[in-house]
Amino acid sequence: MKLLYGTVLGICLTFAATTAVGQPRELHPRLVRAIEALRDAKAYLEAAPHDFGGHKREAIRACDEAIHQLDLARAYRPR
């Protein structure tokens, strides 16, 4: 009985986490958008011909760290 309950619960959770067209529904869309914005900012910094008053390297590093932390947060699934 427990196995059946677990299987049904798993199917329900999978179904609840998908959209009508069967694509996974993002649980944290704001974090996804923030990661995209940080990646865009990092690319902008890397392509820039100047060093932003000496802050370019640290700003790129901070983008990398923020992306990493947001990826960890995005992976969180409430129980």
DRENMIPA-83101 format. One record per atom (N, C-alpha, C): x, y, z; residue in three letters. Coordinates in pm, whole numbers, padded with zeros to 5 digits, always signed. Layout:
REM DRENMIPA-83101
XYZALA ...
REM end
This chain:
REM DRENMIPA-83101
+00083-00120+00000MET +00000+00000+00000MET +00087+00126+00000MET +00195+00124+00082LYS +00284+00241+00086LYS +00349+00266-00049LYS +00386+00157-00117LEU +00447+00172-00249LEU +00348+00234-00347LEU +00224+00191-00344LEU +00121+00247-00431LEU +00100+00394-00400LEU +00091+00428-00271TYR +00073+00566-00230TYR +00188+00653-00279TYR +00311+00604-00261GLY +00428+00678-00307GLY +00430+00697-00457GLY +00390+00594-00530THR +00386+00602-00676THR +00282+00704-00722THR +00164+00698-00662VAL +00057+00792-00697VAL +00098+00934-00662VAL +00158+00952-00544LEU +00204+01085-00504LEU +00308+01137-00602LEU +00402+01052-00643GLY +00503+01093-00740GLY +00444+01134-00872GLY +00345+01059-00920ILE +00279+01093-01045ILE +00206+01226-01032ILE +00138+01247-00919CYS +00065+01373-00897CYS +00160+01492-00893CYS +00273+01475-00824LEU +00370+01585-00816LEU +00429+01615-00953LEU +00457+01512-01029THR +00509+01532-01164THR +00406+01605-01250THR +00282+01564-01241PHE +00176+01628-01318PHE +00159+01774-01274PHE +00162+01799-01144ALA +00143+01935-01093ALA +00257+02027-01135ALA +00373+01972-01160ALA +00489+02053-01196ALA +00505+02070-01346ALA +00403+02035-01423THR +00411+02053-01567THR +00300+02145-01613THR +00322+02208-01726THR +00220+02294-01784THR +00127+02211-01869THR +00030+02276-01929ALA -00067+02204-02012ALA -00002+02137-02132ALA +00110+02190-02179VAL +00177+02130-02295VAL +00286+02031-02254VAL +00294+02000-02124GLY +00387+01899-02078GLY +00527+01948-02048GLY +00548+02079-02051GLN +00680+02132-02018GLN +00689+02155-01867GLN +00808+02130-01808PRO +00821+02154-01664PRO +00792+02299-01629PRO +00720+02319-01523ARG +00688+02454-01476ARG +00801+02497-01382ARG +00856+02612-01407GLU +00964+02665-01325GLU +00907+02709-01191GLU +00964+02659-01083LEU +00915+02694-00950LEU +00958+02833-00906LEU +01067+02880-00957HIS +01121+03009-00913HIS +01152+03098-01034HIS +01051+03144-01105PRO +01076+03219-01230PRO +01152+03350-01208PRO +01136+03414-01095ARG +01210+03539-01070ARG +01359+03512-01056ARG +01393+03399-00997LEU +01535+03364-00986LEU +01593+03334-01123LEU +01516+03268-01207VAL +01562+03239-01344VAL +01587+03370-01418VAL +01495+03465-01406ARG +01513+03595-01473ARG +01633+03670-01416ARG +01657+03660-01287ALA +01772+03726-01226ALA +01902+03665-01277ALA +01905+03534-01290ILE +02024+03467-01343ILE +02050+03512-01487ILE +01945+03519-01566GLU +01960+03565-01704GLU +02013+03708-01709GLU +01962+03795-01621ALA +02008+03934-01618ALA +02154+03941-01574ALA +02193+03860-01479LEU +02333+03859-01435LEU +02426+03807-01545LEU +02382+03706-01616ARG +02464+03656-01727ARG +02480+03762-01836ARG +02374+03837-01860ASP +02380+03945-01958ASP +02475+04055-01910ASP +02465+04092-01783ALA +02553+04195-01728ALA +02699+04150-01731ALA +02723+04023-01699LYS +02859+03970-01703LYS +02915+03975-01844LYS +02835+03936-01943ALA +02880+03941-02082ALA +02912+04084-02124ALA +02828+04178-02079TYR +02850+04319-02109TYR +02983+04365-02050TYR +03006+04330-01923LEU +03131+04367-01857LEU +03251+04307-01930LEU +03242+04181-01964GLU +03355+04113-02029GLU +03387+04173-02165GLU +03285+04219-02237ALA +03306+04274-02371ALA +03347+04421-02369ALA +03330+04486-02257ALA +03358+04630-02248ALA +03507+04657-02267ALA +03540+04764-02339PRO +03680+04796-02363PRO +03748+04865-02244PRO +03673+04904-02142HIS +03731+04973-02027HIS +03711+04890-01901HIS +03771+04933-01790ASP +03768+04852-01669ASP +03675+04907-01560ASP +03587+05000-01598PHE +03488+05055-01505PHE +03553+05107-01377PHE +03657+05186-01396GLY +03725+05247-01281GLY +03794+05146-01190GLY +03837+05035-01248GLY +03905+04932-01170GLY +03811+04830-01107GLY +03685+04835-01138HIS +03587+04746-01075HIS +03544+04629-01164HIS +03594+04624-01285LYS +03548+04523-01381LYS +03572+04380-01332LYS +03692+04350-01293ARG +03726+04213-01251ARG +03641+04168-01132ARG +03629+04254-01033GLU +03550+04219-00914GLU +03401+04209-00946GLU +03352+04294-01036ALA +03211+04288-01076ALA +03182+04156-01148ALA +03273+04112-01233ILE +03256+03983-01303ILE +03257+03869-01202ILE +03348+03874-01106ARG +03355+03772-01002ARG +03226+03770-00920ARG +03175+03890-00887ALA +03051+03899-00809ALA +02932+03843-00888ALA +02931+03866-01019CYS +02825+03807-01103CYS +02832+03655-01098CYS +02953+03601-01110ASP +02969+03456-01104ASP +02919+03400-00971ASP +02954+03464-00862GLU +02912+03418-00729GLU +02761+03430-00713GLU +02704+03540-00759ALA +02559+03558-00748ALA +02485+03454-00833ALA +02534+03427-00952ILE +02473+03324-01038ILE +02479+03189-00967ILE +02593+03157-00910HIS +02609+03031-00838HIS +02509+03020-00723HIS +02498+03124-00642GLN +02407+03121-00528GLN +02261+03113-00573GLN +02227+03185-00678LEU +02090+03180-00728LEU +02057+03043-00788LEU +02155+02980-00852ASP +02135+02844-00903ASP +02106+02747-00787ASP +02179+02763-00677LEU +02153+02679-00560LEU +02013+02706-00504LEU +01977+02833-00495ALA +01844+02868-00445ALA +01734+02817-00538ALA +01757+02828-00667ARG +01659+02783-00767ARG +01636+02633-00759ARG +01739+02558-00722ALA +01726+02414-00712ALA +01643+02371-00592ALA +01619+02461-00500TYR +01541+02428-00380TYR +01397+02394-00419TYR +01348+02286-00366ARG +01209+02244-00387ARG +01145+02228-00251ARG +01042+02307-00222PRO +00975+02292-00092PRO +00914+02152-00079PRO +00916+02103+00041ARG +00863+01968+00067ARG +00720+01975+00113ARG 
REM end
